[in-house]
């Protein structure tokens, strides 16, 4: 093989590796962040669903007027921005 061809191929390979490495690192970091956020959302929504289920199965209790009054209050909506984790 010609030395010039080997030099050109080595240069092209170096450029390709230099471009692919940062892109793959960024993709892995985003994937890791997305997985973490998905777990956080599941935890928040799981608590909310439990509270909603308690409200839904509440049969209530009759007051002095004979009306059924809920024993469990409706849960507040999940926070729009959860509190950051404490260290």
Residue frames as qw, qx, qy, qz and C-alpha x, y, z in Angstrom:
[[0.000, 0.887, 0.461, 0.000, 0.00, 0.00, 0.00],
 [0.339, 0.609, -0.025, 0.717, 0.99, 3.50, -0.59],
 [0.354, -0.218, -0.508, 0.754, 2.15, 5.50, 2.45],
 [0.167, -0.077, -0.056, -0.981, -0.01, 8.45, 1.37],
 [0.583, -0.304, -0.556, -0.509, -3.13, 6.28, 1.27],
 [0.591, -0.323, -0.658, 0.337, -2.42, 4.90, 4.75],
 [0.186, -0.100, -0.291, 0.933, -1.92, 8.45, 6.03],
 [0.354, -0.177, -0.260, -0.881, -5.20, 9.64, 4.51],
 [0.653, -0.333, -0.636, -0.240, -7.15, 6.66, 5.86],
 [0.490, -0.252, -0.586, 0.594, -5.64, 7.18, 9.32],
 [0.008, 0.001, 0.116, -0.993, -6.62, 10.84, 9.25],
 [0.514, -0.244, -0.421, -0.707, -10.19, 10.06, 8.14],
 [0.651, -0.317, -0.685, 0.078, -10.50, 7.36, 10.80],
 [0.327, -0.152, -0.461, 0.811, -9.28, 9.83, 13.44],
 [0.239, -0.094, -0.074, -0.964, -11.86, 12.40, 12.37],
 [0.619, -0.282, -0.581, -0.447, -14.68, 9.83, 12.38],
 [0.587, -0.302, -0.654, 0.368, -13.74, 8.62, 15.86],
 [0.176, -0.071, -0.282, 0.940, -13.43, 12.24, 17.04],
 [0.399, -0.162, -0.224, -0.874, -16.96, 12.98, 15.82],
 [0.673, -0.260, -0.636, -0.274, -18.62, 9.74, 16.93],
 [0.459, -0.124, -0.689, 0.547, -17.27, 9.70, 20.50],
 [0.090, 0.043, 0.329, -0.939, -18.86, 12.98, 21.73],
 [0.574, -0.098, -0.346, -0.735, -22.16, 12.12, 20.01],
 [0.677, -0.174, -0.714, -0.037, -22.28, 8.70, 21.67],
 [0.283, -0.094, -0.617, 0.728, -21.42, 10.20, 25.09],
 [0.301, -0.015, 0.076, -0.951, -24.21, 12.75, 24.74],
 [0.662, -0.123, -0.529, -0.516, -26.68, 10.05, 23.70],
 [0.582, -0.157, -0.751, 0.270, -25.75, 7.88, 26.70],
 [0.084, -0.061, -0.462, 0.881, -26.05, 10.83, 29.09],
 [0.474, -0.061, -0.134, -0.868, -29.52, 11.71, 27.75],
 [0.689, -0.136, -0.670, -0.243, -30.61, 8.09, 28.00],
 [0.431, -0.129, -0.705, 0.548, -29.44, 7.93, 31.62],
 [0.126, 0.037, 0.259, -0.957, -31.21, 11.21, 32.45],
 [0.584, -0.099, -0.382, -0.709, -34.42, 10.04, 30.78],
 [0.631, -0.166, -0.756, 0.047, -34.36, 6.80, 32.76],
 [0.234, -0.122, -0.583, 0.768, -33.86, 8.71, 36.03],
 [0.308, 0.014, 0.040, -0.950, -36.71, 11.10, 35.26],
 [0.630, -0.136, -0.600, -0.474, -39.01, 8.23, 34.31],
 [0.513, -0.205, -0.763, 0.336, -38.38, 6.59, 37.67],
 [0.029, -0.104, -0.385, 0.916, -39.06, 9.87, 39.49],
 [0.468, -0.047, -0.243, -0.848, -42.35, 10.36, 37.62],
 [0.631, -0.178, -0.732, -0.187, -43.45, 6.80, 38.36],
 [0.354, -0.186, -0.695, 0.598, -42.80, 7.29, 42.07],
 [0.163, 0.095, 0.185, -0.964, -44.76, 10.56, 42.17],
 [0.571, -0.034, -0.398, -0.717, -47.67, 9.19, 40.16],
 [0.518, -0.136, -0.842, 0.069, -47.75, 5.95, 42.16],
 [0.114, -0.214, -0.607, 0.757, -48.35, 7.91, 45.37],
 [0.344, 0.129, -0.053, -0.928, -51.03, 9.99, 43.62],
 [0.577, -0.055, -0.677, -0.454, -52.80, 6.89, 42.26],
 [0.368, -0.194, -0.834, 0.363, -52.83, 5.34, 45.74],
 [0.080, 0.238, 0.397, -0.883, -54.46, 8.49, 47.15],
 [0.472, 0.098, -0.331, -0.811, -56.99, 8.56, 44.30],
 [0.517, -0.111, -0.833, -0.164, -57.85, 4.91, 44.87],
 [0.176, -0.238, -0.733, 0.613, -58.47, 5.59, 48.57],
 [0.282, 0.235, 0.119, -0.923, -60.82, 8.39, 47.61],
 [0.500, 0.075, -0.588, -0.632, -62.59, 6.28, 44.99],
 [0.508, -0.185, -0.841, -0.014, -63.35, 3.36, 47.33],
 [0.041, 0.024, 0.546, -0.837, -64.47, 5.62, 50.18],
 [0.148, -0.500, -0.821, -0.232, -68.08, 4.68, 50.86],
 [0.143, -0.491, 0.018, -0.859, -68.62, 7.74, 53.03],
 [0.177, -0.285, -0.803, 0.493, -70.58, 8.13, 56.19],
 [0.125, -0.715, -0.545, -0.419, -74.05, 9.49, 56.65],
 [0.088, 0.168, -0.347, 0.918, -74.41, 12.80, 58.42],
 [0.194, 0.298, 0.677, -0.645, -77.40, 13.98, 60.45],
 [0.500, 0.416, -0.073, -0.756, -79.27, 14.93, 57.25],
 [0.856, 0.183, 0.475, -0.094, -78.87, 11.43, 55.84],
 [0.563, 0.783, -0.252, -0.083, -76.39, 12.56, 53.19],
 [0.931, -0.058, 0.022, 0.359, -73.29, 10.54, 52.47],
 [0.022, -0.961, 0.276, 0.019, -70.17, 12.51, 53.35],
 [0.772, 0.418, -0.412, 0.243, -66.72, 11.41, 52.25],
 [0.749, -0.637, 0.031, 0.178, -64.35, 10.28, 54.96],
 [0.659, -0.170, 0.301, 0.668, -61.28, 10.70, 52.76],
 [0.206, 0.837, 0.000, -0.507, -60.58, 14.03, 51.08],
 [0.785, 0.604, 0.055, 0.128, -59.54, 14.22, 47.44],
 [0.719, -0.300, 0.124, 0.614, -55.77, 14.21, 47.02],
 [0.105, 0.853, -0.149, -0.489, -54.02, 17.33, 45.79],
 [0.808, 0.579, -0.101, 0.029, -52.55, 17.06, 42.31],
 [0.837, -0.142, 0.017, 0.529, -48.92, 15.99, 42.09],
 [0.198, -0.790, 0.092, 0.572, -46.46, 18.87, 42.27],
 [0.627, 0.778, -0.026, -0.044, -45.57, 20.46, 38.96],
 [0.424, 0.658, -0.536, 0.316, -41.97, 20.59, 40.07],
 [0.856, -0.401, -0.312, 0.096, -40.94, 17.99, 42.62],
 [0.370, -0.883, 0.289, 0.010, -38.64, 19.05, 45.40],
 [0.513, 0.597, -0.609, 0.090, -34.98, 18.28, 44.66],
 [0.876, -0.231, -0.405, 0.122, -33.59, 15.25, 46.48],
 [0.345, -0.874, 0.291, -0.180, -31.90, 16.04, 49.76],
 [0.597, 0.459, -0.621, 0.217, -28.40, 14.84, 50.34]]
